Amino acid sequence: MDLKLSPTKMPHVRDAGSALRNTGKSETIGLEESFSGALSSALKSVSASQNNSTRLQNEVQMGNPKVGLEETMVSIQKAQIGFQAALHVRNRMVQAYTDIMNMQV
């Protein structure tokens, strides 16, 4: 399981004006789409890791000699770490949303 997030490409100060002229959109919309895509990709990676872990567990339980217990245990740990990381990100996002909603204008 790879939990690597690809870095978002932010336009340099001199490129920001040309980027806005080319798309006609504000810069924040591009950043929002980048964050959304990165988050979606990370969640898909976590899901794939969990599915792989479940598949390996089933193979070990069925007695498949091609699947080792060590490989299965490592896969389980990777899936658990990925899920915990996703849970922490979710909690931070909910806390940030709550903080913003409670701000006085």
DRENLO-200897 format. One record per atom (N, C-alpha, C): residue in three letters; atom name; x, z, y; residue number from 1. Coordinates in pm, 1 decimal, padded with zeros to 6 digits. Layout:
<pts>
<code Ala&site CA&u X&w Z&v Y&pos NUM>;
...
</pts>
This chain:
<pts>
<code Met&site N&u 00084.0&w 00000.0&v -00116.2&pos 1>;
<code Met&site CA&u 00000.0&w 00000.0&v 00000.0&pos 1>;
<code Met&site C&u 00089.0&w 00000.0&v 00123.0&pos 1>;
<code Asp&site N&u 00063.5&w -00088.6&v 00212.1&pos 2>;
<code Asp&site CA&u 00136.7&w -00093.2&v 00337.6&pos 2>;
<code Asp&site C&u 00042.8&w -00054.0&v 00448.8&pos 2>;
<code Leu&site N&u 00080.6&w 00049.9&v 00521.2&pos 3>;
<code Leu&site CA&u 00000.7&w 00093.8&v 00634.0&pos 3>;
<code Leu&site C&u 00065.9&w 00053.4&v 00764.4&pos 3>;
<code Lys&site N&u 00136.1&w -00056.7&v 00761.8&pos 4>;
<code Lys&site CA&u 00204.6&w -00103.3&v 00881.1&pos 4>;
<code Lys&site C&u 00105.4&w -00173.6&v 00972.1&pos 4>;
<code Leu&site N&u 00101.2&w -00130.6&v 01095.1&pos 5>;
<code Leu&site CA&u 00017.8&w -00196.0&v 01193.9&pos 5>;
<code Leu&site C&u 00105.6&w -00292.3&v 01271.2&pos 5>;
<code Ser&site N&u 00059.4&w -00413.1&v 01284.9&pos 6>;
<code Ser&site CA&u 00137.8&w -00507.6&v 01362.2&pos 6>;
<code Ser&site C&u 00126.5&w -00471.7&v 01509.7&pos 6>;
<code Pro&site N&u 00238.3&w -00477.5&v 01580.7&pos 7>;
<code Pro&site CA&u 00233.6&w -00440.0&v 01722.6&pos 7>;
<code Pro&site C&u 00149.8&w -00538.4&v 01801.4&pos 7>;
<code Thr&site N&u 00076.1&w -00485.3&v 01895.3&pos 8>;
<code Thr&site CA&u -00003.8&w -00572.2&v 01980.3&pos 8>;
<code Thr&site C&u 00086.6&w -00631.5&v 02086.5&pos 8>;
<code Lys&site N&u 00064.8&w -00754.0&v 02116.2&pos 9>;
<code Lys&site CA&u 00146.1&w -00821.3&v 02216.3&pos 9>;
<code Lys&site C&u 00079.2&w -00806.2&v 02351.2&pos 9>;
<code Met&site N&u 00144.8&w -00733.9&v 02435.7&pos 10>;
<code Met&site CA&u 00091.6&w -00713.6&v 02570.1&pos 10>;
<code Met&site C&u 00163.9&w -00808.6&v 02663.7&pos 10>;
<code Pro&site N&u 00089.7&w -00876.1&v 02749.1&pos 11>;
<code Pro&site CA&u 00155.4&w -00967.2&v 02841.9&pos 11>;
<code Pro&site C&u 00241.7&w -00889.9&v 02940.1&pos 11>;
<code His&site N&u 00354.5&w -00949.7&v 02973.7&pos 12>;
<code His&site CA&u 00441.0&w -00890.0&v 03074.8&pos 12>;
<code His&site C&u 00370.8&w -00898.6&v 03209.3&pos 12>;
<code Val&site N&u 00421.2&w -00824.3&v 03305.1&pos 13>;
<code Val&site CA&u 00358.0&w -00820.6&v 03437.1&pos 13>;
<code Val&site C&u 00350.1&w -00959.9&v 03496.4&pos 13>;
<code Arg&site N&u 00454.5&w -01038.4&v 03479.9&pos 14>;
<code Arg&site CA&u 00453.3&w -01172.8&v 03537.5&pos 14>;
<code Arg&site C&u 00361.4&w -01266.5&v 03459.7&pos 14>;
<code Asp&site N&u 00336.0&w -01235.7&v 03331.1&pos 15>;
<code Asp&site CA&u 00250.1&w -01320.9&v 03249.5&pos 15>;
<code Asp&site C&u 00103.1&w -01280.6&v 03257.5&pos 15>;
<code Ala&site N&u 00075.0&w -01164.4&v 03311.8&pos 16>;
<code Ala&site CA&u -00062.9&w -01115.7&v 03312.2&pos 16>;
<code Ala&site C&u -00154.6&w -01207.5&v 03391.2&pos 16>;
<code Gly&site N&u -00110.0&w -01255.5&v 03504.9&pos 17>;
<code Gly&site CA&u -00193.7&w -01342.9&v 03585.5&pos 17>;
<code Gly&site C&u -00223.6&w -01473.7&v 03515.5&pos 17>;
<code Ser&site N&u -00123.9&w -01531.7&v 03450.1&pos 18>;
<code Ser&site CA&u -00146.1&w -01657.2&v 03379.3&pos 18>;
<code Ser&site C&u -00236.1&w -01636.3&v 03258.9&pos 18>;
<code Ala&site N&u -00222.2&w -01520.5&v 03193.0&pos 19>;
<code Ala&site CA&u -00309.2&w -01493.0&v 03078.1&pos 19>;
<code Ala&site C&u -00453.8&w -01480.2&v 03122.6&pos 19>;
<code Leu&site N&u -00475.0&w -01417.7&v 03238.9&pos 20>;
<code Leu&site CA&u -00611.3&w -01403.1&v 03288.6&pos 20>;
<code Leu&site C&u -00667.8&w -01536.3&v 03334.6&pos 20>;
<code Arg&site N&u -00584.8&w -01619.8&v 03394.0&pos 21>;
<code Arg&site CA&u -00632.5&w -01750.5&v 03438.9&pos 21>;
<code Arg&site C&u -00666.6&w -01840.1&v 03320.9&pos 21>;
<code Asn&site N&u -00588.9&w -01831.3&v 03214.3&pos 22>;
<code Asn&site CA&u -00610.6&w -01919.0&v 03099.1&pos 22>;
<code Asn&site C&u -00738.8&w -01884.3&v 03024.1&pos 22>;
<code Thr&site N&u -00767.5&w -01755.1&v 03010.1&pos 23>;
<code Thr&site CA&u -00883.5&w -01716.6&v 02930.5&pos 23>;
<code Thr&site C&u -01006.6&w -01690.3&v 03015.4&pos 23>;
<code Gly&site N&u -00986.3&w -01651.2&v 03139.3&pos 24>;
<code Gly&site CA&u -01100.0&w -01616.8&v 03222.1&pos 24>;
<code Gly&site C&u -01156.9&w -01480.5&v 03188.9&pos 24>;
<code Lys&site N&u -01090.5&w -01404.0&v 03100.6&pos 25>;
<code Lys&site CA&u -01136.6&w -01272.0&v 03061.5&pos 25>;
<code Lys&site C&u -01043.1&w -01168.2&v 03119.7&pos 25>;
<code Ser&site N&u -01091.5&w -01047.5&v 03125.9&pos 26>;
<code Ser&site CA&u -01005.1&w -00940.5&v 03175.0&pos 26>;
<code Ser&site C&u -00905.1&w -00902.6&v 03067.5&pos 26>;
<code Glu&site N&u -00798.6&w -00838.2&v 03107.8&pos 27>;
<code Glu&site CA&u -00692.8&w -00800.0&v 03014.9&pos 27>;
<code Glu&site C&u -00740.8&w -00694.9&v 02916.0&pos 27>;
<code Thr&site N&u -00833.2&w -00609.3&v 02955.0&pos 28>;
<code Thr&site CA&u -00877.9&w -00502.6&v 02866.2&pos 28>;
<code Thr&site C&u -00955.8&w -00557.8&v 02747.8&pos 28>;
<code Ile&site N&u -01022.6&w -00667.3&v 02762.8&pos 29>;
<code Ile&site CA&u -01096.5&w -00725.1&v 02650.9&pos 29>;
<code Ile&site C&u -00999.0&w -00770.6&v 02543.3&pos 29>;
<code Gly&site N&u -00889.1&w -00831.3&v 02582.3&pos 30>;
<code Gly&site CA&u -00788.2&w -00873.9&v 02485.0&pos 30>;
<code Gly&site C&u -00727.8&w -00755.9&v 02412.3&pos 30>;
<code Leu&site N&u -00703.7&w -00645.6&v 02482.7&pos 31>;
<code Leu&site CA&u -00648.9&w -00526.8&v 02419.0&pos 31>;
<code Leu&site C&u -00749.7&w -00465.0&v 02324.5&pos 31>;
<code Glu&site N&u -00876.0&w -00466.8&v 02362.9&pos 32>;
<code Glu&site CA&u -00979.4&w -00410.9&v 02278.0&pos 32>;
<code Glu&site C&u -00988.7&w -00489.6&v 02147.2&pos 32>;
<code Glu&site N&u -00984.3&w -00619.6&v 02155.5&pos 33>;
<code Glu&site CA&u -00991.5&w -00702.6&v 02036.2&pos 33>;
<code Glu&site C&u -00868.6&w -00680.2&v 01948.8&pos 33>;
<code Ser&site N&u -00753.3&w -00661.6&v 02008.5&pos 34>;
<code Ser&site CA&u -00631.9&w -00636.4&v 01932.6&pos 34>;
<code Ser&site C&u -00641.0&w -00503.2&v 01860.3&pos 34>;
<code Phe&site N&u -00688.3&w -00400.5&v 01927.9&pos 35>;
<code Phe&site CA&u -00702.7&w -00269.5&v 01865.6&pos 35>;
<code Phe&site C&u -00805.2&w -00275.6&v 01754.1&pos 35>;
<code Ser&site N&u -00914.0&w -00343.3&v 01779.7&pos 36>;
<code Ser&site CA&u -01018.6&w -00357.1&v 01679.0&pos 36>;
<code Ser&site C&u -00965.6&w -00427.3&v 01554.7&pos 36>;
<code Gly&site N&u -00890.3&w -00533.7&v 01575.4&pos 37>;
<code Gly&site CA&u -00833.9&w -00606.6&v 01462.4&pos 37>;
<code Gly&site C&u -00732.1&w -00523.5&v 01385.5&pos 37>;
<code Ala&site N&u -00649.1&w -00449.2&v 01458.3&pos 38>;
<code Ala&site CA&u -00548.9&w -00364.6&v 01392.6&pos 38>;
<code Ala&site C&u -00616.1&w -00253.2&v 01313.0&pos 38>;
<code Leu&site N&u -00718.9&w -00192.6&v 01370.0&pos 39>;
<code Leu&site CA&u -00790.5&w -00086.5&v 01300.2&pos 39>;
<code Leu&site C&u -00861.0&w -00141.1&v 01176.9&pos 39>;
<code Ser&site N&u -00923.2&w -00254.5&v 01191.1&pos 40>;
<code Ser&site CA&u -00990.9&w -00317.2&v 01077.2&pos 40>;
<code Ser&site C&u -00892.0&w -00350.2&v 00966.3&pos 40>;
<code Ser&site N&u -00777.7&w -00403.6&v 01003.2&pos 41>;
<code Ser&site CA&u -00675.4&w -00437.2&v 00904.8&pos 41>;
<code Ser&site C&u -00624.5&w -00312.6&v 00833.4&pos 41>;
<code Ala&site N&u -00603.1&w -00205.5&v 00908.2&pos 42>;
<code Ala&site CA&u -00555.4&w -00081.1&v 00848.2&pos 42>;
<code Ala&site C&u -00658.7&w -00023.4&v 00752.1&pos 42>;
<code Leu&site N&u -00785.8&w -00027.9&v 00790.0&pos 43>;
<code Leu&site CA&u -00890.9&w 00024.4&v 00702.5&pos 43>;
<code Leu&site C&u -00904.8&w -00059.5&v 00575.6&pos 43>;
<code Lys&site N&u -00888.7&w -00190.0&v 00589.0&pos 44>;
<code Lys&site CA&u -00891.8&w -00276.6&v 00470.1&pos 44>;
<code Lys&site C&u -00775.4&w -00245.7&v 00377.7&pos 44>;
<code Ser&site N&u -00660.1&w -00215.4&v 00434.9&pos 45>;
<code Ser&site CA&u -00543.9&w -00180.3&v 00355.2&pos 45>;
<code Ser&site C&u -00566.4&w -00049.0&v 00280.1&pos 45>;
<code Val&site N&u -00625.9&w 00048.1&v 00346.5&pos 46>;
<code Val&site CA&u -00656.6&w 00175.4&v 00281.8&pos 46>;
<code Val&site C&u -00756.7&w 00153.8&v 00168.8&pos 46>;
<code Ser&site N&u -00856.6&w 00072.8&v 00194.4&pos 47>;
<code Ser&site CA&u -00957.5&w 00044.5&v 00092.3&pos 47>;
<code Ser&site C&u -00895.8&w -00025.7&v -00028.1&pos 47>;
<code Ala&site N&u -00808.0&w -00122.4&v -00002.6&pos 48>;
<code Ala&site CA&u -00742.0&w -00193.2&v -00112.5&pos 48>;
<code Ala&site C&u -00654.9&w -00098.2&v -00193.5&pos 48>;
<code Ser&site N&u -00588.9&w -00006.2&v -00126.9&pos 49>;
<code Ser&site CA&u -00505.8&w 00091.7&v -00195.8&pos 49>;
<code Ser&site C&u -00590.9&w 00182.1&v -00284.8&pos 49>;
<code Gln&site N&u -00705.7&w 00224.0&v -00233.8&pos 50>;
<code Gln&site CA&u -00794.1&w 00307.9&v -00313.8&pos 50>;
<code Gln&site C&u -00849.4&w 00231.7&v -00433.7&pos 50>;
<code Asn&site N&u -00884.2&w 00105.6&v -00412.8&pos 51>;
<code Asn&site CA&u -00933.7&w 00023.8&v -00524.1&pos 51>;
<code Asn&site C&u -00826.6&w 00004.7&v -00630.0&pos 51>;
<code Asn&site N&u -00702.2&w -00019.2&v -00586.9&pos 52>;
<code Asn&site CA&u -00591.7&w -00035.1&v -00681.1&pos 52>;
<code Asn&site C&u -00568.0&w 00094.5&v -00758.1&pos 52>;
<code Ser&site N&u -00575.1&w 00205.8&v -00689.8&pos 53>;
<code Ser&site CA&u -00557.0&w 00335.7&v -00753.0&pos 53>;
<code Ser&site C&u -00664.3&w 00359.8&v -00859.0&pos 53>;
<code Thr&site N&u -00788.3&w 00329.0&v -00824.9&pos 54>;
<code Thr&site CA&u -00899.0&w 00345.6&v -00920.7&pos 54>;
<code Thr&site C&u -00880.2&w 00255.5&v -01042.0&pos 54>;
<code Arg&site N&u -00836.2&w 00131.7&v -01017.0&pos 55>;
<code Arg&site CA&u -00813.4&w 00038.3&v -01127.8&pos 55>;
<code Arg&site C&u -00704.3&w 00090.3&v -01221.0&pos 55>;
<code Leu&site N&u -00595.5&w 00140.0&v -01164.3&pos 56>;
<code Leu&site CA&u -00486.9&w 00192.8&v -01246.2&pos 56>;
<code Leu&site C&u -00530.7&w 00317.4&v -01323.6&pos 56>;
<code Gln&site N&u -00611.6&w 00402.0&v -01259.8&pos 57>;
<code Gln&site CA&u -00662.2&w 00520.7&v -01330.2&pos 57>;
<code Gln&site C&u -00745.7&w 00479.9&v -01451.6&pos 57>;
<code Asn&site N&u -00831.2&w 00381.2&v -01433.2&pos 58>;
<code Asn&site CA&u -00914.0&w 00333.6&v -01544.3&pos 58>;
<code Asn&site C&u -00828.5&w 00275.0&v -01655.6&pos 58>;
<code Glu&site N&u -00724.4&w 00202.3&v -01618.3&pos 59>;
<code Glu&site CA&u -00635.6&w 00144.0&v -01718.9&pos 59>;
<code Glu&site C&u -00564.5&w 00252.3&v -01799.6&pos 59>;
<code Val&site N&u -00518.8&w 00357.1&v -01732.3&pos 60>;
<code Val&site CA&u -00452.0&w 00466.7&v -01802.9&pos 60>;
<code Val&site C&u -00550.0&w 00536.9&v -01895.4&pos 60>;
<code Gln&site N&u -00670.8&w 00559.9&v -01849.7&pos 61>;
<code Gln&site CA&u -00771.0&w 00627.2&v -01931.8&pos 61>;
<code Gln&site C&u -00810.0&w 00544.1&v -02053.4&pos 61>;
<code Met&site N&u -00805.4&w 00412.4&v -02039.1&pos 62>;
<code Met&site CA&u -00839.5&w 00324.6&v -02151.6&pos 62>;
<code Met&site C&u -00721.9&w 00307.9&v -02247.7&pos 62>;
<code Gly&site N&u -00605.4&w 00360.8&v -02210.1&pos 63>;
<code Gly&site CA&u -00490.7&w 00357.0&v -02299.7&pos 63>;
<code Gly&site C&u -00410.4&w 00228.3&v -02292.0&pos 63>;
<code Asn&site N&u -00413.8&w 00158.9&v -02181.1&pos 64>;
<code Asn&site CA&u -00337.0&w 00035.9&v -02165.0&pos 64>;
<code Asn&site C&u -00188.0&w 00070.9&v -02159.1&pos 64>;
<code Pro&site N&u -00107.8&w 00020.2&v -02255.8&pos 65>;
<code Pro&site CA&u 00034.6&w 00055.4&v -02257.4&pos 65>;
<code Pro&site C&u 00115.1&w -00011.9&v -02145.6&pos 65>;
<code Lys&site N&u 00059.2&w -00111.3&v -02079.2&pos 66>;
<code Lys&site CA&u 00130.0&w -00181.0&v -01972.2&pos 66>;
<code Lys&site C&u 00127.0&w -00103.8&v -01840.0&pos 66>;
<code Val&site N&u 00039.3&w -00004.9&v -01830.0&pos 67>;
<code Val&site CA&u 00026.2&w 00072.0&v -01707.1&pos 67>;
<code Val&site C&u 00083.7&w 00211.1&v -01730.8&pos 67>;
<code Gly&site N&u 00182.6&w 00246.5&v -01650.0&pos 68>;
<code Gly&site CA&u 00246.8&w 00375.9&v -01666.1&pos 68>;
<code Gly&site C&u 00177.9&w 00484.5&v -01586.8&pos 68>;
<code Leu&site N&u 00190.8&w 00606.2&v -01635.7&pos 69>;
<code Leu&site CA&u 00132.2&w 00720.4&v -01567.2&pos 69>;
<code Leu&site C&u 00199.6&w 00743.3&v -01432.4&pos 69>;
<code Glu&site N&u 00331.6&w 00721.4&v -01427.0&pos 70>;
<code Glu&site CA&u 00404.5&w 00740.4&v -01302.1&pos 70>;
<code Glu&site C&u 00354.3&w 00646.3&v -01193.6&pos 70>;
<code Glu&site N&u 00336.7&w 00519.6&v -01231.9&pos 71>;
<code Glu&site CA&u 00286.0&w 00419.7&v -01137.0&pos 71>;
<code Glu&site C&u 00147.1&w 00458.2&v -01086.7&pos 71>;
<code Thr&site N&u 00066.2&w 00508.3&v -01177.0&pos 72>;
<code Thr&site CA&u -00069.5&w 00548.5&v -01141.4&pos 72>;
<code Thr&site C&u -00068.1&w 00667.5&v -01046.1&pos 72>;
<code Met&site N&u 00016.4&w 00765.7&v -01074.3&pos 73>;
<code Met&site CA&u 00023.0&w 00884.4&v -00988.0&pos 73>;
<code Met&site C&u 00074.8&w 00849.5&v -00848.7&pos 73>;
<code Val&site N&u 00172.7&w 00759.9&v -00840.6&pos 74>;
<code Val&site CA&u 00223.0&w 00716.8&v -00710.6&pos 74>;
<code Val&site C&u 00113.8&w 00642.8&v -00633.7&pos 74>;
<code Ser&site N&u 00038.8&w 00559.7&v -00702.8&pos 75>;
<code Ser&site CA&u -00070.4&w 00486.7&v -00639.7&pos 75>;
<code Ser&site C&u -00178.4&w 00581.4&v -00588.0&pos 75>;
<code Ile&site N&u -00207.3&w 00684.8&v -00664.8&pos 76>;
<code Ile&site CA&u -00306.3&w 00784.0&v -00622.0&pos 76>;
<code Ile&site C&u -00258.8&w 00854.5&v -00495.5&pos 76>;
<code Gln&site N&u -00131.5&w 00893.1&v -00492.6&pos 77>;
<code Gln&site CA&u -00077.4&w 00961.5&v -00375.7&pos 77>;
<code Gln&site C&u -00077.7&w 00871.2&v -00252.8&pos 77>;
<code Lys&site N&u -00042.4&w 00743.2&v -00270.9&pos 78>;
<code Lys&site CA&u -00045.1&w 00649.3&v -00158.7&pos 78>;
<code Lys&site C&u -00186.2&w 00634.2&v -00103.6&pos 78>;
<code Ala&site N&u -00283.4&w 00624.4&v -00193.1&pos 79>;
<code Ala&site CA&u -00422.5&w 00612.0&v -00149.9&pos 79>;
<code Ala&site C&u -00467.7&w 00737.5&v -00075.7&pos 79>;
<code Gln&site N&u -00426.2&w 00854.0&v -00124.7&pos 80>;
<code Gln&site CA&u -00465.0&w 00979.2&v -00060.4&pos 80>;
<code Gln&site C&u -00401.5&w 00991.8&v 00078.0&pos 80>;
<code Ile&site N&u -00275.0&w 00955.7&v 00090.4&pos 81>;
<code Ile&site CA&u -00207.9&w 00962.3&v 00220.2&pos 81>;
<code Ile&site C&u -00271.6&w 00864.2&v 00318.5&pos 81>;
<code Gly&site N&u -00301.6&w 00744.0&v 00272.4&pos 82>;
<code Gly&site CA&u -00366.6&w 00645.0&v 00357.4&pos 82>;
<code Gly&site C&u -00503.0&w 00691.5&v 00405.1&pos 82>;
<code Phe&site N&u -00578.7&w 00751.9&v 00315.6&pos 83>;
<code Phe&site CA&u -00711.1&w 00801.7&v 00353.1&pos 83>;
<code Phe&site C&u -00699.3&w 00914.7&v 00453.8&pos 83>;
<code Gln&site N&u -00604.8&w 01005.8&v 00432.6&pos 84>;
<code Gln&site CA&u -00586.4&w 01116.0&v 00526.5&pos 84>;
<code Gln&site C&u -00544.1&w 01064.7&v 00664.1&pos 84>;
<code Ala&site N&u -00459.0&w 00962.9&v 00666.4&pos 85>;
<code Ala&site CA&u -00417.4&w 00904.0&v 00794.6&pos 85>;
<code Ala&site C&u -00537.0&w 00840.8&v 00866.0&pos 85>;
<code Ala&site N&u -00619.4&w 00768.2&v 00791.3&pos 86>;
<code Ala&site CA&u -00738.6&w 00706.5&v 00850.4&pos 86>;
<code Ala&site C&u -00834.7&w 00813.3&v 00901.7&pos 86>;
<code Leu&site N&u -00845.5&w 00923.1&v 00828.9&pos 87>;
<code Leu&site CA&u -00933.0&w 01031.8&v 00870.5&pos 87>;
<code Leu&site C&u -00882.1&w 01096.6&v 00999.5&pos 87>;
<code His&site N&u -00751.4&w 01114.0&v 01011.0&pos 88>;
<code His&site CA&u -00694.6&w 01171.1&v 01133.5&pos 88>;
<code His&site C&u -00717.0&w 01078.3&v 01252.4&pos 88>;
<code Val&site N&u -00700.9&w 00948.1&v 01230.9&pos 89>;
<code Val&site CA&u -00724.4&w 00851.4&v 01339.1&pos 89>;
<code Val&site C&u -00870.7&w 00857.5&v 01382.2&pos 89>;
<code Arg&site N&u -00959.9&w 00863.5&v 01285.9&pos 90>;
<code Arg&site CA&u -01102.5&w 00872.4&v 01319.0&pos 90>;
<code Arg&site C&u -01132.9&w 00997.9&v 01398.3&pos 90>;
<code Asn&site N&u -01077.0&w 01110.6&v 01355.8&pos 91>;
<code Asn&site CA&u -01101.6&w 01236.4&v 01426.5&pos 91>;
<code Asn&site C&u -01047.4&w 01231.4&v 01568.9&pos 91>;
<code Arg&site N&u -00930.7&w 01170.9&v 01586.2&pos 92>;
<code Arg&site CA&u -00873.9&w 01159.0&v 01721.1&pos 92>;
<code Arg&site C&u -00960.5&w 01069.3&v 01808.7&pos 92>;
<code Met&site N&u -01012.8&w 00961.4&v 01752.1&pos 93>;
<code Met&site CA&u -01097.6&w 00871.1&v 01828.5&pos 93>;
<code Met&site C&u -01227.9&w 00939.8&v 01869.0&pos 93>;
<code Val&site N&u -01286.2&w 01016.0&v 01778.5&pos 94>;
<code Val&site CA&u -01409.2&w 01088.6&v 01809.8&pos 94>;
<code Val&site C&u -01382.0&w 01192.2&v 01918.4&pos 94>;
<code Gln&site N&u -01268.8&w 01262.0&v 01908.9&pos 95>;
<code Gln&site CA&u -01234.0&w 01361.5&v 02010.8&pos 95>;
<code Gln&site C&u -01211.2&w 01295.0&v 02146.2&pos 95>;
<code Ala&site N&u -01144.2&w 01179.6&v 02147.1&pos 96>;
<code Ala&site CA&u -01121.4&w 01107.5&v 02272.6&pos 96>;
<code Ala&site C&u -01253.3&w 01062.3&v 02332.9&pos 96>;
<code Tyr&site N&u -01342.5&w 01012.5&v 02250.0&pos 97>;
<code Tyr&site CA&u -01475.1&w 00970.4&v 02297.9&pos 97>;
<code Tyr&site C&u -01550.7&w 01088.9&v 02357.0&pos 97>;
<code Thr&site N&u -01546.8&w 01201.6&v 02287.8&pos 98>;
<code Thr&site CA&u -01614.3&w 01321.7&v 02336.7&pos 98>;
<code Thr&site C&u -01555.4&w 01367.0&v 02469.5&pos 98>;
<code Asp&site N&u -01422.9&w 01363.7&v 02479.6&pos 99>;
<code Asp&site CA&u -01357.8&w 01403.7&v 02605.0&pos 99>;
<code Asp&site C&u -01398.6&w 01312.0&v 02719.9&pos 99>;
<code Ile&site N&u -01404.1&w 01183.7&v 02694.5&pos 100>;
<code Ile&site CA&u -01441.0&w 01086.8&v 02799.5&pos 100>;
<code Ile&site C&u -01587.1&w 01106.6&v 02839.9&pos 100>;
<code Met&site N&u -01674.0&w 01129.7&v 02743.9&pos 101>;
<code Met&site CA&u -01815.4&w 01149.0&v 02774.8&pos 101>;
<code Met&site C&u -01839.9&w 01278.6&v 02851.5&pos 101>;
<code Asn&site N&u -01753.1&w 01377.9&v 02834.4&pos 102>;
<code Asn&site CA&u -01769.8&w 01505.1&v 02904.2&pos 102>;
<code Asn&site C&u -01700.3&w 01509.5&v 03039.0&pos 102>;
<code Met&site N&u -01633.5&w 01400.9&v 03077.3&pos 103>;
<code Met&site CA&u -01565.8&w 01397.5&v 03206.3&pos 103>;
<code Met&site C&u -01667.5&w 01395.1&v 03319.0&pos 103>;
<code Gln&site N&u -01632.0&w 01461.5&v 03425.3&pos 104>;
<code Gln&site CA&u -01717.3&w 01459.3&v 03543.9&pos 104>;
<code Gln&site C&u -01680.0&w 01339.3&v 03628.4&pos 104>;
<code Val&site N&u -01779.1&w 01270.3&v 03676.0&pos 105>;
<code Val&site CA&u -01752.5&w 01150.1&v 03756.7&pos 105>;
<code Val&site C&u -01758.4&w 01183.0&v 03903.6&pos 105>;
</pts>
